[in-house]
C-alpha cells in the first residue's frame, strides 16, 4: 500500500518513473532502456547545452539517443535492427522529404516504440539565414510530410531540431509560438564528417560524453559509418555504466499506426498496402522550469566541404569541389 501511495505521489509531482524492469528478450546482456521521461512544450522550450543553458533533467550517466536527417534505407533499417536487439529507444528528427519517400520506414520507427519529431522539410543550408517566412514553410512542410507518412497526427511529437543547429532568437520565438520544443544536444558525435570511421565516431562520442557525464547524444541515421558504429557505441555505453532514457511527449498517442508494406504493381513500381502492427510502450511525466538564456551559437553548419557522401546523396546535394 505504501508503494502505491509513493508511486502516485511521484507521478503527481511530475517525477519520471522507471520503465524498464523487464529483461530484453533474447539478449540478457542488452543495454536496454532504463526509464521514460515525459516532457511538455509548456515546461520545456530549449534543450541541449551545446547551445542553451537548459537540458533534460538527466541523472549522472544517463543519456538520450537521437538521430537526425532520415529515414534513409538501408542505414535507418540497420540502426533500427541494432536498437531492437539492445531494447534501446531513441528519438528521431525526420526530414519531411525523406519521410515522404520512405513512409514504411517512418511507421516502423514509430511502431518499434521510438519517438518521432521533425527536422524541416528539405534541410536547407544556413537555416539561421532564412527569412522567417521560409522558416515557417520549412517547419510546417516537415510536420505535414512526417504526419502524412505516419498516417496519424497524434503519433508525431512536438519536438523540432533546427537543421545544422542554425538557431536564431527569431526562429526560437517562432517555434515556441507553435508549441514546439527546440532540441539541440549535449554531445555531438560529428558522425557526418566526411571520412569518419565507425571507430572514430565511437571514440569521439565517448570522449565528449565522459567529459559531460550525461546528456543528449546527436547522431544521423543516414550514414553507413553511423550504422556500423552504433553497436560498438551501445556496448561502450553499457561498459562505462551509462543508462538510456527514452523521452516522450506529454499527451495521448496511438499505440501503433498501420504498417505499410511495399508491394510490386503491374508496372513494377511499388505501392503501399496497410496492415496492423504491435503496440509501443506507456508514458510517464516530468517537469522543470524554462530557461531564458538564448545565445547565438550554431554548433555546426553543414558546409559542403565537410559533408559525407551519404549526406550529400540523401539530402539531394551535389559536390562543387574536387574530391580530396
Buried (B, 14 or more C-beta within 10 A) or exposed (E): EEEEEEEEEBBEEBBBBEBBEEEBEEEEEBBBBBBBBBBBBEBBBBBBBBBBEBBBBBEEBBBBBBBBBBBBEEBBBBBBBBBBBBBBBBBBBBBBBBBBBBBBBBBBBBBBBBBBBBBBBBBBBEBBEBEEEEBBBBBBBBBBBBBBBBBBEEBBBBBBBBBBBBBBEEBBEBBBEBEBBBBBBBBBBBBBBBEBEBEBBBBBBBEBBEEBBBBBBBBBBBBBBBBBBBBBBBBBBBEEEBBBBBBBBBEEBBBBBBBBEEEEEEEEEEEBEEEEBEEBBEBBBBBEEEBEEBEEEBBBBBEBEBBBEBBBEBBEBEEEEEEE
